[in-house]
Amino acid sequence: MKLGWTPQQRALSHHYEQLARSAVAPRSAAHAATRQLDRLSWRELANQGFWRIPVPESRGGDGGTWWDFCAALEGIVRGSRDLGFCLSLIAHAGLLRAVVRHGDETQQHHLDRLMVGAVGATALTEERGGSDVARVSTTAHPVDGGHRLVGVKVHITNAPAADLIYVLGRVSGLPAKQDVTVFLVDRHQPGVRTGAAEEMLGNTSSPTGAISFDGVHLDPADILGVPGDGLSLTYDTITLDRLLYGVVGAAYLEGLLDDTLRFARGRTAFRQPITEFQYVQRRLTNMKLAIETTRWISYAALDRLLAEHPDAALMSSAAKLTGSESLAAAALDAMQVFGHAGYEEGDVSRAVRDSLGTLIAGGTSDIQRKNIFTQMIKKPVAVVPNRPVLAPLRAA
């Protein structure tokens, strides 16, 4: 497992941190207020090659690794201090990797667009099924020359701004449980409609909304992978998404901890800095532990994913669960160190609102626990010769 960045990766992280500090950060509050994605910064990141980093040279990318991508992503998080914008980056990254891994030459134009500034969305959730993606009802009906897609997706990150949409649905006529398929849909095709950005508690710089498909024509080349393979392809896609929540959460907390520690050092009570009080020290150390725990679990999950290890899905859910719950708890710790100043409208209260959203987005904490448990019970129990087996106590 990777235990540190190379000099090149540190330089990459520094470059994107400076870029995000000058481009994303100054416009962050304005875009959050209007519930809009910062398309200008998005294009600037694309122009600087951010989305080309993990794409092979043979596919038009820079031939870097997903470790390189994570180093750059951490820089963007630290520089932008905009959690919502970074959640939009995560949604796009999953689609990018899916097209790289499962797309063919007929879909290269989609990959080209994703690298140069188009915005991607991954449309899994429906009103009826929520996080249970296997219950999707969006359906592609066969017609001459392809399919007609009908259905509605809800609560989709980037939906109001998306150019290309990864849609999980079914192919009518295929056997049950063998019909779930992934489609690549151009947002600008006739029959595709996106709703207004939802009015959410936080992460409003990451517009989220509904997408409806009213008889959208799909060519055979609009199917990603093969028909019927949609669930396995999607589970592979969301494995990256989930661990990136941990990567982003740890990097985001670095800035929040710096702010909180700086405030605590300058704040006095009872004639001494509040850093002298153990309850303040506990909150500050909780934040530091959240950073380190989340970061290393996320790195371990990425290592498993890239190695195609059987524990990749389990570790990814562990990274998402630890990352989101630690982030929310740490943001509340920061608010309580700041006291009334943290409760007023401003950076700290926004951090609390945004962090709470990670408990829901990308799969709730309960769903992550369910996935972890499901993966646990799939593994055979090792039998070790001569090891004592615990037995229940007998009544006297």
Secondary structure as a PSIPRED ss2 file (coil, helix, strand):
# PSIPRED VFORMAT (PSIPRED V4.0)

   1 M C   1.000  0.000  0.000
   2 K C   1.000  0.000  0.000
   3 L C   1.000  0.000  0.000
   4 G C   1.000  0.000  0.000
   5 W C   1.000  0.000  0.000
   6 T C   1.000  0.000  0.000
   7 P H   0.000  1.000  0.000
   8 Q H   0.000  1.000  0.000
   9 Q H   0.000  1.000  0.000
  10 R H   0.000  1.000  0.000
  11 A H   0.000  1.000  0.000
  12 L H   0.000  1.000  0.000
  13 S H   0.000  1.000  0.000
  14 H H   0.000  1.000  0.000
  15 H H   0.000  1.000  0.000
  16 Y H   0.000  1.000  0.000
  17 E H   0.000  1.000  0.000
  18 Q H   0.000  1.000  0.000
  19 L H   0.000  1.000  0.000
  20 A H   0.000  1.000  0.000
  21 R H   0.000  1.000  0.000
  22 S H   0.000  1.000  0.000
  23 A H   0.000  1.000  0.000
  24 V C   1.000  0.000  0.000
  25 A H   0.000  1.000  0.000
  26 P H   0.000  1.000  0.000
  27 R H   0.000  1.000  0.000
  28 S H   0.000  1.000  0.000
  29 A H   0.000  1.000  0.000
  30 A H   0.000  1.000  0.000
  31 H H   0.000  1.000  0.000
  32 A H   0.000  1.000  0.000
  33 A H   0.000  1.000  0.000
  34 T H   0.000  1.000  0.000
  35 R C   1.000  0.000  0.000
  36 Q C   1.000  0.000  0.000
  37 L C   1.000  0.000  0.000
  38 D C   1.000  0.000  0.000
  39 R H   0.000  1.000  0.000
  40 L H   0.000  1.000  0.000
  41 S H   0.000  1.000  0.000
  42 W H   0.000  1.000  0.000
  43 R H   0.000  1.000  0.000
  44 E H   0.000  1.000  0.000
  45 L H   0.000  1.000  0.000
  46 A H   0.000  1.000  0.000
  47 N H   0.000  1.000  0.000
  48 Q C   1.000  0.000  0.000
  49 G C   1.000  0.000  0.000
  50 F H   0.000  1.000  0.000
  51 W H   0.000  1.000  0.000
  52 R H   0.000  1.000  0.000
  53 I C   1.000  0.000  0.000
  54 P C   1.000  0.000  0.000
  55 V C   1.000  0.000  0.000
  56 P C   1.000  0.000  0.000
  57 E H   0.000  1.000  0.000
  58 S H   0.000  1.000  0.000
  59 R H   0.000  1.000  0.000
  60 G C   1.000  0.000  0.000
  61 G C   1.000  0.000  0.000
  62 D C   1.000  0.000  0.000
  63 G C   1.000  0.000  0.000
  64 G C   1.000  0.000  0.000
  65 T C   1.000  0.000  0.000
  66 W H   0.000  1.000  0.000
  67 W H   0.000  1.000  0.000
  68 D H   0.000  1.000  0.000
  69 F H   0.000  1.000  0.000
  70 C H   0.000  1.000  0.000
  71 A H   0.000  1.000  0.000
  72 A H   0.000  1.000  0.000
  73 L H   0.000  1.000  0.000
  74 E H   0.000  1.000  0.000
  75 G H   0.000  1.000  0.000
  76 I H   0.000  1.000  0.000
  77 V H   0.000  1.000  0.000
  78 R H   0.000  1.000  0.000
  79 G H   0.000  1.000  0.000
  80 S H   0.000  1.000  0.000
  81 R C   1.000  0.000  0.000
  82 D C   1.000  0.000  0.000
  83 L H   0.000  1.000  0.000
  84 G H   0.000  1.000  0.000
  85 F H   0.000  1.000  0.000
  86 C H   0.000  1.000  0.000
  87 L H   0.000  1.000  0.000
  88 S H   0.000  1.000  0.000
  89 L H   0.000  1.000  0.000
  90 I H   0.000  1.000  0.000
  91 A H   0.000  1.000  0.000
  92 H H   0.000  1.000  0.000
  93 A H   0.000  1.000  0.000
  94 G H   0.000  1.000  0.000
  95 L H   0.000  1.000  0.000
  96 L H   0.000  1.000  0.000
  97 R H   0.000  1.000  0.000
  98 A H   0.000  1.000  0.000
  99 V H   0.000  1.000  0.000
 100 V H   0.000  1.000  0.000
 101 R H   0.000  1.000  0.000
 102 H H   0.000  1.000  0.000
 103 G C   1.000  0.000  0.000
 104 D C   1.000  0.000  0.000
 105 E H   0.000  1.000  0.000
 106 T H   0.000  1.000  0.000
 107 Q H   0.000  1.000  0.000
 108 Q H   0.000  1.000  0.000
 109 H H   0.000  1.000  0.000
 110 H H   0.000  1.000  0.000
 111 L H   0.000  1.000  0.000
 112 D H   0.000  1.000  0.000
 113 R H   0.000  1.000  0.000
 114 L H   0.000  1.000  0.000
 115 M H   0.000  1.000  0.000
 116 V H   0.000  1.000  0.000
 117 G C   1.000  0.000  0.000
 118 A C   1.000  0.000  0.000
 119 V C   1.000  0.000  0.000
 120 G E   0.000  0.000  1.000
 121 A E   0.000  0.000  1.000
 122 T E   0.000  0.000  1.000
 123 A E   0.000  0.000  1.000
 124 L C   1.000  0.000  0.000
 125 T C   1.000  0.000  0.000
 126 E C   1.000  0.000  0.000
 127 E C   1.000  0.000  0.000
 128 R C   1.000  0.000  0.000
 129 G C   1.000  0.000  0.000
 130 G C   1.000  0.000  0.000
 131 S C   1.000  0.000  0.000
 132 D C   1.000  0.000  0.000
 133 V H   0.000  1.000  0.000
 134 A H   0.000  1.000  0.000
 135 R H   0.000  1.000  0.000
 136 V C   1.000  0.000  0.000
 137 S C   1.000  0.000  0.000
 138 T C   1.000  0.000  0.000
 139 T E   0.000  0.000  1.000
 140 A E   0.000  0.000  1.000
 141 H E   0.000  0.000  1.000
 142 P E   0.000  0.000  1.000
 143 V E   0.000  0.000  1.000
 144 D C   1.000  0.000  0.000
 145 G C   1.000  0.000  0.000
 146 G E   0.000  0.000  1.000
 147 H E   0.000  0.000  1.000
 148 R E   0.000  0.000  1.000
 149 L E   0.000  0.000  1.000
 150 V E   0.000  0.000  1.000
 151 G E   0.000  0.000  1.000
 152 V E   0.000  0.000  1.000
 153 K E   0.000  0.000  1.000
 154 V E   0.000  0.000  1.000
 155 H E   0.000  0.000  1.000
 156 I E   0.000  0.000  1.000
 157 T E   0.000  0.000  1.000
 158 N C   1.000  0.000  0.000
 159 A H   0.000  1.000  0.000
 160 P H   0.000  1.000  0.000
 161 A H   0.000  1.000  0.000
 162 A C   1.000  0.000  0.000
 163 D C   1.000  0.000  0.000
 164 L E   0.000  0.000  1.000
 165 I E   0.000  0.000  1.000
 166 Y E   0.000  0.000  1.000
 167 V E   0.000  0.000  1.000
 168 L E   0.000  0.000  1.000
 169 G E   0.000  0.000  1.000
 170 R E   0.000  0.000  1.000
 171 V E   0.000  0.000  1.000
 172 S C   1.000  0.000  0.000
 173 G C   1.000  0.000  0.000
 174 L C   1.000  0.000  0.000
 175 P C   1.000  0.000  0.000
 176 A C   1.000  0.000  0.000
 177 K C   1.000  0.000  0.000
 178 Q C   1.000  0.000  0.000
 179 D C   1.000  0.000  0.000
 180 V E   0.000  0.000  1.000
 181 T E   0.000  0.000  1.000
 182 V E   0.000  0.000  1.000
 183 F E   0.000  0.000  1.000
 184 L E   0.000  0.000  1.000
 185 V E   0.000  0.000  1.000
 186 D E   0.000  0.000  1.000
 187 R C   1.000  0.000  0.000
 188 H C   1.000  0.000  0.000
 189 Q C   1.000  0.000  0.000
 190 P C   1.000  0.000  0.000
 191 G C   1.000  0.000  0.000
 192 V E   0.000  0.000  1.000
 193 R E   0.000  0.000  1.000
 194 T E   0.000  0.000  1.000
 195 G C   1.000  0.000  0.000
 196 A C   1.000  0.000  0.000
 197 A C   1.000  0.000  0.000
 198 E C   1.000  0.000  0.000
 199 E C   1.000  0.000  0.000
 200 M C   1.000  0.000  0.000
 201 L C   1.000  0.000  0.000
 202 G C   1.000  0.000  0.000
 203 N C   1.000  0.000  0.000
 204 T C   1.000  0.000  0.000
 205 S C   1.000  0.000  0.000
 206 S C   1.000  0.000  0.000
 207 P C   1.000  0.000  0.000
 208 T E   0.000  0.000  1.000
 209 G E   0.000  0.000  1.000
 210 A E   0.000  0.000  1.000
 211 I E   0.000  0.000  1.000
 212 S E   0.000  0.000  1.000
 213 F E   0.000  0.000  1.000
 214 D E   0.000  0.000  1.000
 215 G E   0.000  0.000  1.000
 216 V E   0.000  0.000  1.000
 217 H E   0.000  0.000  1.000
 218 L E   0.000  0.000  1.000
 219 D C   1.000  0.000  0.000
 220 P H   0.000  1.000  0.000
 221 A H   0.000  1.000  0.000
 222 D H   0.000  1.000  0.000
 223 I E   0.000  0.000  1.000
 224 L E   0.000  0.000  1.000
 225 G C   1.000  0.000  0.000
 226 V C   1.000  0.000  0.000
 227 P C   1.000  0.000  0.000
 228 G C   1.000  0.000  0.000
 229 D C   1.000  0.000  0.000
 230 G H   0.000  1.000  0.000
 231 L H   0.000  1.000  0.000
 232 S H   0.000  1.000  0.000
 233 L H   0.000  1.000  0.000
 234 T H   0.000  1.000  0.000
 235 Y H   0.000  1.000  0.000
 236 D H   0.000  1.000  0.000
 237 T H   0.000  1.000  0.000
 238 I H   0.000  1.000  0.000
 239 T H   0.000  1.000  0.000
 240 L H   0.000  1.000  0.000
 241 D H   0.000  1.000  0.000
 242 R H   0.000  1.000  0.000
 243 L H   0.000  1.000  0.000
 244 L H   0.000  1.000  0.000
 245 Y H   0.000  1.000  0.000
 246 G H   0.000  1.000  0.000
 247 V H   0.000  1.000  0.000
 248 V H   0.000  1.000  0.000
 249 G H   0.000  1.000  0.000
 250 A H   0.000  1.000  0.000
 251 A H   0.000  1.000  0.000
 252 Y H   0.000  1.000  0.000
 253 L H   0.000  1.000  0.000
 254 E H   0.000  1.000  0.000
 255 G H   0.000  1.000  0.000
 256 L H   0.000  1.000  0.000
 257 L H   0.000  1.000  0.000
 258 D H   0.000  1.000  0.000
 259 D H   0.000  1.000  0.000
 260 T H   0.000  1.000  0.000
 261 L H   0.000  1.000  0.000
 262 R H   0.000  1.000  0.000
 263 F H   0.000  1.000  0.000
 264 A H   0.000  1.000  0.000
 265 R H   0.000  1.000  0.000
 266 G H   0.000  1.000  0.000
 267 R C   1.000  0.000  0.000
 268 T E   0.000  0.000  1.000
 269 A E   0.000  0.000  1.000
 270 F C   1.000  0.000  0.000
 271 R C   1.000  0.000  0.000
 272 Q E   0.000  0.000  1.000
 273 P E   0.000  0.000  1.000
 274 I H   0.000  1.000  0.000
 275 T H   0.000  1.000  0.000
 276 E H   0.000  1.000  0.000
 277 F C   1.000  0.000  0.000
 278 Q H   0.000  1.000  0.000
 279 Y H   0.000  1.000  0.000
 280 V H   0.000  1.000  0.000
 281 Q H   0.000  1.000  0.000
 282 R H   0.000  1.000  0.000
 283 R H   0.000  1.000  0.000
 284 L H   0.000  1.000  0.000
 285 T H   0.000  1.000  0.000
 286 N H   0.000  1.000  0.000
 287 M H   0.000  1.000  0.000
 288 K H   0.000  1.000  0.000
 289 L H   0.000  1.000  0.000
 290 A H   0.000  1.000  0.000
 291 I H   0.000  1.000  0.000
 292 E H   0.000  1.000  0.000
 293 T H   0.000  1.000  0.000
 294 T H   0.000  1.000  0.000
 295 R H   0.000  1.000  0.000
 296 W H   0.000  1.000  0.000
 297 I H   0.000  1.000  0.000
 298 S H   0.000  1.000  0.000
 299 Y H   0.000  1.000  0.000
 300 A H   0.000  1.000  0.000
 301 A H   0.000  1.000  0.000
 302 L H   0.000  1.000  0.000
 303 D H   0.000  1.000  0.000
 304 R H   0.000  1.000  0.000
 305 L H   0.000  1.000  0.000
 306 L H   0.000  1.000  0.000
 307 A C   1.000  0.000  0.000
 308 E C   1.000  0.000  0.000
 309 H C   1.000  0.000  0.000
 310 P C   1.000  0.000  0.000
 311 D C   1.000  0.000  0.000
 312 A H   0.000  1.000  0.000
 313 A H   0.000  1.000  0.000
 314 L H   0.000  1.000  0.000
 315 M H   0.000  1.000  0.000
 316 S H   0.000  1.000  0.000
 317 S H   0.000  1.000  0.000
 318 A H   0.000  1.000  0.000
 319 A H   0.000  1.000  0.000
 320 K H   0.000  1.000  0.000
 321 L H   0.000  1.000  0.000
 322 T H   0.000  1.000  0.000
 323 G H   0.000  1.000  0.000
 324 S H   0.000  1.000  0.000
 325 E H   0.000  1.000  0.000
 326 S H   0.000  1.000  0.000
 327 L H   0.000  1.000  0.000
 328 A H   0.000  1.000  0.000
 329 A H   0.000  1.000  0.000
 330 A H   0.000  1.000  0.000
 331 A H   0.000  1.000  0.000
 332 L H   0.000  1.000  0.000
 333 D H   0.000  1.000  0.000
 334 A H   0.000  1.000  0.000
 335 M H   0.000  1.000  0.000
 336 Q H   0.000  1.000  0.000
 337 V H   0.000  1.000  0.000
 338 F H   0.000  1.000  0.000
 339 G C   1.000  0.000  0.000
 340 H H   0.000  1.000  0.000
 341 A H   0.000  1.000  0.000
 342 G H   0.000  1.000  0.000
 343 Y H   0.000  1.000  0.000
 344 E C   1.000  0.000  0.000
 345 E C   1.000  0.000  0.000
 346 G C   1.000  0.000  0.000
 347 D H   0.000  1.000  0.000
 348 V H   0.000  1.000  0.000
 349 S H   0.000  1.000  0.000
 350 R H   0.000  1.000  0.000
 351 A H   0.000  1.000  0.000
 352 V H   0.000  1.000  0.000
 353 R H   0.000  1.000  0.000
 354 D H   0.000  1.000  0.000
 355 S H   0.000  1.000  0.000
 356 L H   0.000  1.000  0.000
 357 G H   0.000  1.000  0.000
 358 T C   1.000  0.000  0.000
 359 L C   1.000  0.000  0.000
 360 I C   1.000  0.000  0.000
 361 A C   1.000  0.000  0.000
 362 G C   1.000  0.000  0.000
 363 G C   1.000  0.000  0.000
 364 T C   1.000  0.000  0.000
 365 S H   0.000  1.000  0.000
 366 D H   0.000  1.000  0.000
 367 I H   0.000  1.000  0.000
 368 Q H   0.000  1.000  0.000
 369 R H   0.000  1.000  0.000
 370 K H   0.000  1.000  0.000
 371 N H   0.000  1.000  0.000
 372 I H   0.000  1.000  0.000
 373 F H   0.000  1.000  0.000
 374 T H   0.000  1.000  0.000
 375 Q H   0.000  1.000  0.000
 376 M H   0.000  1.000  0.000
 377 I H   0.000  1.000  0.000
 378 K H   0.000  1.000  0.000
 379 K C   1.000  0.000  0.000
 380 P C   1.000  0.000  0.000
 381 V C   1.000  0.000  0.000
 382 A C   1.000  0.000  0.000
 383 V C   1.000  0.000  0.000
 384 V C   1.000  0.000  0.000
 385 P C   1.000  0.000  0.000
 386 N C   1.000  0.000  0.000
 387 R C   1.000  0.000  0.000
 388 P C   1.000  0.000  0.000
 389 V C   1.000  0.000  0.000
 390 L C   1.000  0.000  0.000
 391 A C   1.000  0.000  0.000
 392 P C   1.000  0.000  0.000
 393 L C   1.000  0.000  0.000
 394 R C   1.000  0.000  0.000
 395 A C   1.000  0.000  0.000
 396 A C   1.000  0.000  0.000
